Amino acid sequence: MGAARERVSVSREVAAPPDRVWAMVSDLARMGDWSPENDGGRWTGTDSDGTPAVGDTFRGRNHRGRRNWTTNVTVVDADPPRRFAFRLKIGALGGCDWIYEIEPTDAGCRVTETWLDERTRPLKVVGWLSPGVSDRASHNRATMEQTLEHLAEAAEAA
């Protein structure tokens, strides 16, 4: 019952400095400010200055319509201001990675959000039952586009 890897990436130009955007995407407690599905949450393991580092953990809250669920993720890459990534893993059932890559441009930066699906079939069934999404890749592409739009608006207004 191995996981089939599926990748969805969305990019957006942002007229804001890379370090500002990195600080925003790495502050998972604020992710609900721009994500249509995530409601933020709380860090359960960060270093003393509050900056997320590899190995830190976060408990997130999510919703879709009237459905609500929580997730536990672990930071797997924290390279300011270029890359931030975290992993949702449910034991042998697999999980997924969320990756933010930030490239400087003349006008600010280009942000690429990637979802790397490594869920096994049983976890995909559970994932369908909880949020009620049968085509997670298409759903995530749409919500990622909204997330980056809202992120750009917030970063550019700051």
C-alpha positions in Angstrom: 0.0 0.0 0.0 2.6 2.6 -1.0 1.8 6.2 -1.5 1.5 7.6 -5.0 3.3 10.9 -5.2 1.3 13.8 -6.7 2.5 17.4 -6.9 0.6 20.6 -7.2 2.4 24.0 -7.5 1.1 27.5 -7.8 3.3 30.6 -8.2 2.5 34.3 -7.7 4.5 37.5 -8.0 4.5 39.6 -4.9 5.6 43.2 -4.7 7.2 42.8 -1.2 10.7 41.8 0.0 11.4 38.1 0.3 12.2 38.3 4.0 8.7 39.8 4.7 7.0 37.0 2.7 9.1 34.3 4.4 8.2 35.6 7.8 4.5 35.5 6.8 4.4 32.0 5.4 6.5 30.6 8.2 4.1 32.0 10.8 1.7 29.1 10.7 -0.5 30.6 13.4 -1.3 33.4 11.0 -1.9 31.2 8.0 -5.7 31.5 8.6 -5.4 35.2 7.6 -4.9 34.2 4.0 -5.9 30.6 3.6 -9.5 29.7 2.8 -9.2 26.4 4.5 -6.7 26.8 7.4 -7.7 28.7 10.6 -4.3 28.9 12.1 -3.4 27.0 15.2 -0.6 27.0 17.7 3.1 26.1 17.8 3.8 23.2 20.1 7.6 23.3 19.7 9.5 26.4 18.6 12.9 27.8 19.6 13.2 30.6 22.1 12.9 33.5 19.7 9.7 32.2 18.1 11.3 31.6 14.7 10.3 28.2 13.4 13.2 25.7 12.9 13.5 22.2 11.5 11.9 19.8 13.9 9.4 22.3 15.4 5.8 21.2 15.5 2.5 22.9 15.0 -1.1 21.9 15.6 -3.3 23.4 12.9 -7.1 24.0 12.7 -8.9 23.6 9.4 -12.4 23.9 8.1 -14.4 23.3 4.9 -18.0 24.4 5.3 -19.3 22.9 8.5 -16.5 20.3 8.7 -13.6 20.9 11.0 -10.4 19.0 11.6 -7.0 19.4 13.2 -3.5 18.4 11.9 -0.1 18.1 13.4 2.8 19.1 11.3 6.6 19.2 11.6 8.9 21.8 10.1 11.2 20.0 7.6 12.9 23.0 6.0 13.5 26.5 7.3 15.9 28.5 5.1 15.0 32.2 5.5 14.1 34.0 3.3 14.2 31.3 0.5 12.3 28.2 1.6 9.9 27.0 4.3 8.3 23.5 4.4 6.3 21.4 6.8 5.1 17.8 6.8 1.9 16.2 7.8 2.6 12.6 8.5 0.2 10.0 10.0 2.5 7.0 10.6 2.6 4.4 7.9 -0.4 6.0 6.2 1.8 8.7 4.7 0.9 12.4 4.5 1.9 15.4 2.5 4.4 18.2 2.4 3.6 21.9 2.0 6.5 23.9 0.6 7.0 27.6 0.1 9.8 28.8 -2.2 10.6 32.4 -2.4 12.8 33.9 -5.2 13.8 37.5 -5.3 12.7 39.5 -8.4 13.2 43.1 -9.4 9.8 44.0 -8.1 9.9 41.9 -4.9 9.7 38.2 -5.1 8.0 35.2 -6.7 6.4 32.8 -4.2 5.7 29.2 -5.2 3.5 27.1 -3.0 3.7 23.3 -3.5 1.7 20.5 -2.1 3.4 17.1 -2.3 0.9 14.3 -1.7 2.3 11.1 -0.3 -0.8 9.7 1.3 -1.6 6.0 1.0 -5.0 4.9 -0.3 -6.4 4.3 3.2 -5.4 7.9 4.2 -6.9 9.3 1.0 -10.2 7.6 2.0 -10.0 9.1 5.5 -9.0 12.4 4.0 -12.1 12.4 1.8 -14.4 11.6 4.7 -13.1 14.3 7.0 -13.2 17.4 4.8 -15.4 16.0 2.1 -13.0 16.5 -0.8 -12.7 13.7 -3.3 -10.2 15.4 -5.7 -7.7 16.9 -3.3 -5.3 18.0 -6.0 -7.8 20.2 -7.8 -9.2 21.5 -4.6 -5.7 22.3 -3.3 -4.8 24.1 -6.5 -7.8 26.4 -6.1 -7.2 27.1 -2.4 -3.5 27.6 -3.0 -4.3 30.3 -5.7 -6.5 32.0 -3.1 -3.9 31.7 -0.4 -1.2 33.3 -2.5 -3.6 36.1 -3.7 -4.4 36.9 0.0 -0.8 36.6 1.0 0.3 39.0 -1.7 -2.3 41.5 -0.7 -1.2 41.4 2.9 2.5 41.5 2.2 2.1 44.4 -0.3 0.0 46.4 2.2 2.5 45.9 5.0 
